[in-house]
Amino acid sequence: MLPTSAPAVERIMIMTVKDYLNRGYELQREIKIKTEQLENINESMTNLTATLDGIKVMKTPTTSSIENGVVRVVELKEDISSSIARLAIIGTEAMLVIKKLGNLKTESILIKHYVGFKSWDIIAQEMNMARKTIINRHYYAILKLEEMLKDSPLLGDDDVA
């Protein structure tokens, strides 16, 4: 048990090469979710109708609720555009790191996976290679990049994404 007067140990976050290269995955998921939200809002706004069959009458939306919907659509579109721009930057940064390997085939594997978001199976099929070969090349490439970038400020803070 530590004494209460012991100084607090500062937790330093170090990003691995895989963490750095994977930054686009979460952002891509966010973009997909926002795009689905936008489609749902657009669909619900185009389906604003009232039923007048004498039994049920649906409330017609007020002008303010329509305005709120339009504002939400505009905000979502701007947010999606901003996220897509960030994703492009992250992809470019990932490619710059990957290009340090100096092996076109291995670079292609990593770019397809980390920038193109393709699965190992798809990459293996596209490159006419065994899945295990693809995974092995990835493993050794990551080790090589970790060694090359071990003192790089690039990997020092995981608050980049």
C-alpha positions as CSV (number, residue, x, y, z in Angstrom):
1,M,0.0,0.0,0.0
2,L,1.3,3.4,-1.0
3,P,1.5,6.1,1.6
4,T,-0.9,9.0,1.1
5,S,2.0,11.5,0.9
6,A,3.5,9.7,-2.2
7,P,3.6,11.9,-5.3
8,A,1.1,11.1,-8.0
9,V,2.5,9.2,-10.9
10,E,1.9,11.0,-14.1
11,R,0.4,8.9,-16.8
12,I,2.0,9.5,-20.2
13,M,0.1,8.4,-23.3
14,I,2.3,7.0,-26.0
15,M,0.7,6.2,-29.3
16,T,1.9,3.2,-31.2
17,V,2.3,3.1,-34.9
18,K,-0.8,1.0,-35.2
19,D,-2.8,3.5,-33.1
20,Y,-1.5,6.3,-35.3
21,L,-2.4,4.5,-38.5
22,N,-5.8,3.4,-37.1
23,R,-7.0,7.0,-36.4
24,G,-9.1,7.0,-39.6
25,Y,-11.2,4.0,-38.7
26,E,-13.2,5.7,-35.9
27,L,-13.6,8.8,-37.9
28,Q,-14.9,6.8,-40.9
29,R,-17.4,5.2,-38.6
30,E,-18.5,8.6,-37.3
31,I,-19.0,9.8,-40.9
32,K,-21.1,6.8,-41.7
33,I,-23.3,7.3,-38.6
34,K,-23.7,11.1,-39.4
35,T,-24.6,10.3,-43.0
36,E,-27.2,7.8,-41.9
37,Q,-28.6,10.4,-39.5
38,L,-28.8,12.9,-42.4
39,E,-30.6,10.4,-44.6
40,N,-33.1,9.7,-41.8
41,I,-33.8,13.4,-41.2
42,N,-34.1,14.0,-45.0
43,E,-36.5,11.1,-45.3
44,S,-38.6,12.1,-42.3
45,M,-38.8,15.7,-43.6
46,T,-40.0,14.6,-47.1
47,N,-42.7,12.3,-45.5
48,L,-44.5,15.1,-43.6
49,T,-48.1,14.4,-44.5
50,A,-51.4,14.5,-42.8
51,T,-54.0,11.7,-43.0
52,L,-57.5,13.1,-43.6
53,D,-59.7,10.0,-43.7
54,G,-62.1,11.1,-41.0
55,I,-60.8,8.8,-38.4
56,K,-57.3,10.0,-37.7
57,V,-55.7,13.4,-38.3
58,M,-52.0,13.7,-37.8
59,K,-50.7,17.0,-36.5
60,T,-49.2,19.1,-39.2
61,P,-45.6,20.1,-38.2
62,T,-45.2,23.7,-37.2
63,T,-43.0,26.0,-39.1
64,S,-40.5,26.1,-36.2
65,S,-40.1,22.3,-36.3
66,I,-39.5,22.4,-40.1
67,E,-36.9,25.1,-39.6
68,N,-35.3,23.1,-36.8
69,G,-35.1,20.2,-39.2
70,V,-33.5,22.3,-41.9
71,V,-31.0,23.8,-39.5
72,R,-30.1,20.3,-38.3
73,V,-29.6,19.1,-41.9
74,V,-27.3,22.0,-42.6
75,E,-25.3,21.5,-39.4
76,L,-24.9,17.8,-40.2
77,K,-23.8,18.4,-43.7
78,E,-21.2,20.9,-42.5
79,D,-20.1,18.4,-39.8
80,I,-19.8,15.6,-42.3
81,S,-17.8,17.8,-44.7
82,S,-15.4,18.7,-41.9
83,S,-15.0,15.1,-40.8
84,I,-14.3,14.1,-44.4
85,A,-11.6,16.8,-44.7
86,R,-10.0,15.5,-41.4
87,L,-10.2,11.9,-42.8
88,A,-8.3,13.0,-45.9
89,I,-5.6,14.7,-43.8
90,I,-5.3,11.6,-41.6
91,G,-5.1,9.4,-44.7
92,T,-2.3,11.6,-46.1
93,E,-0.4,11.5,-42.9
94,A,-0.7,7.7,-42.7
95,M,0.6,7.3,-46.2
96,L,3.6,9.5,-45.4
97,V,4.5,7.2,-42.5
98,I,3.8,4.1,-44.5
99,K,6.0,5.3,-47.4
100,K,9.0,5.2,-45.0
101,L,9.1,1.5,-45.4
102,G,10.7,1.5,-48.8
103,N,8.9,-1.6,-50.0
104,L,6.2,-1.1,-52.5
105,K,4.3,-4.3,-51.9
106,T,4.3,-3.9,-48.1
107,E,3.4,-0.2,-48.5
108,S,0.5,-1.2,-50.7
109,I,-0.8,-3.7,-48.1
110,L,-0.7,-1.0,-45.4
111,I,-2.2,1.7,-47.5
112,K,-5.1,-0.6,-48.6
113,H,-5.8,-1.5,-44.9
114,Y,-5.2,1.8,-43.1
115,V,-6.2,4.3,-45.8
116,G,-8.6,2.2,-47.8
117,F,-10.1,0.4,-44.8
118,K,-10.0,-2.9,-46.5
119,S,-10.0,-6.2,-44.7
120,W,-7.0,-8.6,-44.8
121,D,-9.1,-11.1,-46.9
122,I,-9.9,-8.5,-49.5
123,I,-6.3,-7.3,-49.6
124,A,-5.1,-10.9,-50.0
125,Q,-7.5,-11.4,-52.9
126,E,-6.7,-8.2,-54.6
127,M,-2.9,-8.8,-54.4
128,N,-3.2,-12.5,-55.1
129,M,-1.4,-13.4,-51.9
130,A,-2.2,-15.7,-49.0
131,R,-3.9,-14.0,-46.1
132,K,-1.2,-15.2,-43.7
133,T,1.5,-13.6,-46.0
134,I,-0.4,-10.3,-45.8
135,I,-0.7,-10.5,-42.0
136,N,3.0,-11.4,-41.7
137,R,4.1,-8.5,-43.9
138,H,1.9,-6.2,-41.9
139,Y,3.3,-7.5,-38.6
140,Y,7.0,-7.0,-39.7
141,A,6.2,-3.6,-41.3
142,I,4.7,-2.3,-38.0
143,L,7.8,-3.5,-36.1
144,K,10.0,-1.8,-38.6
145,L,8.0,1.5,-38.4
146,E,8.0,1.3,-34.6
147,E,11.8,1.1,-34.6
148,M,12.1,3.9,-37.2
149,L,9.8,6.2,-35.3
150,K,10.5,5.3,-31.7
151,D,11.8,8.7,-30.9
152,S,9.5,10.6,-33.1
153,P,7.2,13.3,-31.7
154,L,4.6,12.0,-34.1
155,L,3.7,9.1,-31.8
156,G,4.1,11.0,-28.5
157,D,0.5,12.1,-27.9
158,D,-2.7,10.1,-28.6
159,D,-4.8,13.3,-28.6
160,V,-4.0,13.9,-32.3
161,A,-7.2,12.3,-33.8
